[in-house]
């Protein structure tokens, strides 16, 4: 059964249930409206609602396909709003879609791939009958605010992971798995940003433009949702910068470590070059060489080697190469 809930509301209170194929029982007062919630409905069910509530065919087609970016379309005296939901599943940000048909006395929500049902939202709205009595625009605000609030846990989870990556990058070199995860999260944030931009545009239109079914007094509510979307956008942008900086910091630290190792190897190579050069000279098989018959020549050469190596070692230690 794809019909999750279908109720008639009057003066902010639930007044009864409705059926998809029955005409709207509303009298025309804004405080009296029908709220129908569907989860991945069949085409037949949406066609029934199309006939019952006069839904536009193009909007019905979009609700069936469920592959739309966030948007708001005006069809005569009705609105068609598409919002994208998001949730974490196995460390992957998965997206769903909520299509909303808004008329003067009806609001129909169609969910596809959403992990959060509207039962909690419906209970919250019913707990404030004075606001619910304002009409469908307040319910629309509640649905959009519910969708945007679902972004917050995603950001908090990813932020904690990114901060842990940043700490690890400062302590030690990032492994291949961590680098792969950084680029994976960065792609996720880029994709998330592509969803948030049209969501912000959608909320902005509801705030700035004159829309059917949207009362002027309801605009501050949509402005609040717009602020929430922009905050999430800011956090997504910040996460992308942090992910980039974590990778750059790890690369710089690794370059420093490699540079330190290279300097140490170069210093020891220079020190070892002294005895190698002297031994190489005295190892040549010439008959006439100075100091060959000196009684203390061996010890003098060892002393010279030790002195030169000691000087080089002191110099490299002073230069912090060793």
Residue, then its C-alpha position, 0 to 999 in steps of 0.5 A: x500500500x503506497x498511501x501512507x496517510x490521507x486526512x482532512x484537516x479543519x481549523x488545525x485539527x484532523x477531521x477524518x480520512x479521505x480516499x484518492x478517488x473521492x472529490x475533495x470535501x473542503x468548502x474552500x476555507x484556507x483552514x480546511x484542506x486535505x493532506x495526502x502522503x504517498x510512498x513510491x505510488x503507482x502510476x494508476x494512483x497518481x492518475x487517480x489523484x490527477x483526475x480528483x484534484x486537477x493535477x497538471x499532467x507534466x507535474x504528474x510525469x515528473x513525480x512518476x520519474x523521480x529524477x528531478x533537481x529541486x524546483x518549483x513550477x506554477x501550473x495555474x492556481x497550483x504549485x508543483x515543488x520538488x525537493x531532494x532528500x539525503x541520508x547516509x547509507x554505508x558511508x555513502x550519501x544517498x538521495x531521494x526525492x519528495x514531490x509536492x502538489x500544492x493547491x488551495x485546499x490540498x497538499x499531496x506529498x510523493x516520496x521516492x527513496x527517502x529514508x525518513x517518513x513524514x509521521x514525525x513531521x505530521x505529529x509535530x504539525x498537528x501539535x500546533x493547530x493554530x499554525x496548521x490552521x493557516x493552510x497548505x503553505x504552512x504544511x509546505x514549509x514544514x515539509x521543506x524544513x523537514x527535508x533540509x533538517x535531514x541534511x544536518x546529521x550528514x554534515x555532522x558525521x562527515x565533519x567528525x570524520x574529516x577532523x579525524x583525518x586532519x588529526x591523523x595527517x598531522x601525526x603521520x603520513x596518510x595511507x592510500x586508503x585515507x587518500x582514497x577516502x578524501x577524494x571520495x568525500x570530496x566528490x560527495x560534497x561536490x555532488x551535495x553542492x549541486x543539490x543544495x544550489x537549486x534547493x536554495x533557489x527554490x526557497x528563494x523563489x517562495x520568499x521573493x515571488x508571488x506564488x499561488x497558495x502561498x500567503x504573504x504572511x508565510x514568507x518568513x517561514x520559507x526565509x527561515x528554510x532558506x537560511x538553513x539551506x545556506x548554512x548547509x551550503x557554507x558547511x559543505x564549502x568548508x568541508x571541501x576546503x578542509x578536505x583539500x587542505x588535509x591532502x595538501x598538508x599530508x603531501x607537504x609533511x611527506x615532502x618534508x620527511x623525504x627532504x629530511x631523509x635526503x639531507x641525512x643521506x647526503x650528509x653521511x655520504x659526504x662524511x664517508x667520502x673522506x675515508x673513501x677518497x683517502x683510502x682510494x689514493x693510498x690504495x693505488x699501486x705506485x712504487x714511489x708514493x710519499x709517506x709509504x715508509x713513514x713509521x707513524x704514517x698509518x696513524x697520521x692518516x687515521x687521525x686526519x680521516x677522523x678529524x675531517x669526518x668529525x668536522x663534517x659531522x659537527x658542521x652537518x649537526x649545526x645545520x640540522x642535517x643530522 
